[in-house]
Amino acid sequence: MGKQWIMVPVAALALAGCAGGSSTKSAADGTVTGELKEWEVSVDADSAAAGQVTFEITNKGTIGHEFLVVKTDIADGEIPVDGDHFPEDAEGITVIDEIGEFPAGETQSLVLTLEPGAYQLVCNLPAHYGAGMHTSFIVE
């Protein structure tokens, strides 16, 4: 009985280790679902294949937010701000497109054709990016 008791926790630990592997998830069908809220941008996939990508974004916050797709090699959350937001024409970033500010409780869609590269998904309303409203996204 002692050996069986020891084997169960070891097996459980081994399985837990496998489940805790890489947290990357690709948008297999090209659709990314996400949420904006104070002060977070969260999406159900952190990558997609190059080509058409559809973002279905819901504002689950209590105030208006916007959603920008920015192509950049700058690390997530490190785009330099000028005052309370970053200049959208700054060197090293390309704003691909956006969903302009929309109210809490609403869902908006954005369909883009994206090239391979590193991106950030952000809200750039005053003080929102600096408060944590950004996440990295990779197009392969």
C-alpha positions as CSV (number, residue, x, y, z in Angstrom):
1,M,0.0,0.0,0.0
2,G,2.9,2.4,0.7
3,K,4.1,2.2,-2.9
4,Q,0.7,2.9,-4.3
5,W,0.2,5.9,-2.0
6,I,3.6,7.3,-3.2
7,M,2.9,6.7,-6.9
8,V,-0.4,8.6,-6.9
9,P,1.1,12.0,-5.9
10,V,4.0,11.5,-8.3
11,A,1.6,10.7,-11.2
12,A,-0.5,13.7,-10.2
13,L,2.5,16.0,-10.2
14,A,3.6,14.7,-13.6
15,L,0.2,15.4,-15.1
16,A,0.1,18.9,-13.5
17,G,3.5,19.6,-15.0
18,C,2.2,18.8,-18.5
19,A,-0.8,21.0,-18.1
20,G,1.3,23.9,-17.0
21,G,3.4,24.0,-20.2
22,S,3.4,26.8,-22.7
23,S,0.4,29.1,-22.5
24,T,0.4,30.0,-26.2
25,K,-2.8,29.5,-28.1
26,S,-3.3,30.2,-31.8
27,A,-6.5,31.4,-33.4
28,A,-7.0,28.3,-35.6
29,D,-9.9,29.7,-37.5
30,G,-8.5,33.3,-37.6
31,T,-11.0,34.6,-35.1
32,V,-9.8,36.2,-31.9
33,T,-12.3,36.9,-29.1
34,G,-11.4,39.3,-26.4
35,E,-12.4,41.7,-23.7
36,L,-11.4,45.2,-22.6
37,K,-11.9,46.3,-19.0
38,E,-10.2,48.5,-16.4
39,W,-7.2,48.0,-16.9
40,E,-6.7,45.0,-19.1
41,V,-6.8,43.7,-22.6
42,S,-7.4,39.9,-22.8
43,V,-7.8,37.7,-25.8
44,D,-8.4,34.0,-26.2
45,A,-5.4,33.5,-28.5
46,D,-2.0,35.1,-28.5
47,S,-1.2,34.3,-32.1
48,A,-2.7,33.7,-35.5
49,A,-1.6,32.7,-39.0
50,A,-0.8,35.5,-41.4
51,G,-3.8,36.6,-43.5
52,Q,-7.3,37.5,-42.5
53,V,-7.8,37.8,-38.7
54,T,-11.1,38.8,-37.1
55,F,-11.1,40.4,-33.7
56,E,-14.4,40.2,-31.8
57,I,-13.9,42.5,-28.8
58,T,-16.3,43.2,-25.9
59,N,-16.0,46.2,-23.6
60,K,-16.6,44.6,-20.2
61,G,-15.4,47.7,-18.4
62,T,-17.5,50.5,-16.9
63,I,-16.2,53.2,-19.2
64,G,-15.4,53.6,-22.9
65,H,-12.3,51.9,-24.4
66,E,-10.8,51.6,-27.8
67,F,-8.9,48.7,-29.4
68,L,-5.8,49.2,-31.6
69,V,-3.8,46.6,-33.4
70,V,-0.2,47.9,-33.4
71,K,2.7,46.3,-35.3
72,T,5.9,46.8,-33.4
73,D,9.0,45.0,-32.2
74,I,8.9,47.0,-28.9
75,A,8.2,44.8,-25.9
76,D,4.7,44.5,-24.6
77,G,3.8,47.5,-22.5
78,E,7.1,49.4,-23.4
79,I,5.9,51.7,-26.1
80,P,7.1,55.2,-24.9
81,V,4.2,57.4,-23.8
82,D,4.2,61.1,-24.3
83,G,2.1,62.5,-21.5
84,D,-0.8,60.1,-21.0
85,H,-0.7,58.0,-24.2
86,F,1.7,57.1,-27.0
87,P,1.8,59.0,-30.3
88,E,0.3,56.8,-32.9
89,D,2.7,57.9,-35.5
90,A,5.8,57.3,-33.4
91,E,8.9,55.6,-34.8
92,G,8.9,51.9,-34.4
93,I,5.2,51.4,-34.3
94,T,2.6,51.1,-37.0
95,V,-1.1,51.3,-36.1
96,I,-2.7,48.8,-38.5
97,D,-6.3,49.7,-37.6
98,E,-8.6,50.3,-34.7
99,I,-12.0,50.1,-33.2
100,G,-12.6,53.6,-32.0
101,E,-13.8,54.3,-28.5
102,F,-17.0,52.3,-27.7
103,P,-19.2,52.1,-24.6
104,A,-19.3,49.5,-21.9
105,G,-21.4,46.4,-22.7
106,E,-20.9,46.7,-26.5
107,T,-19.1,44.2,-28.8
108,Q,-17.3,45.4,-31.9
109,S,-15.6,43.5,-34.7
110,L,-12.4,44.4,-36.7
111,V,-11.4,42.3,-39.7
112,L,-7.8,42.8,-40.9
113,T,-5.3,41.2,-43.2
114,L,-2.1,40.9,-41.1
115,E,1.5,40.1,-42.1
116,P,3.8,38.0,-40.0
117,G,5.4,39.9,-37.1
118,A,5.0,41.1,-33.5
119,Y,2.0,43.1,-32.5
120,Q,0.5,44.7,-29.4
121,L,-3.3,44.9,-28.9
122,V,-3.9,48.1,-26.9
123,C,-6.2,50.8,-25.6
124,N,-4.5,54.1,-26.1
125,L,-7.1,56.4,-24.6
126,P,-5.5,58.8,-22.1
127,A,-3.7,56.9,-19.3
128,H,-5.1,53.5,-20.4
129,Y,-2.0,52.0,-22.0
130,G,0.1,53.1,-19.0
131,A,-2.5,51.5,-16.6
132,G,-1.9,48.1,-18.3
133,M,-4.3,47.9,-21.3
134,H,-2.0,46.0,-23.6
135,T,-1.1,42.5,-24.6
136,S,1.3,41.0,-27.1
137,F,0.1,39.1,-30.2
138,I,2.1,37.3,-32.8
139,V,1.2,36.7,-36.5
140,E,3.1,33.7,-37.9
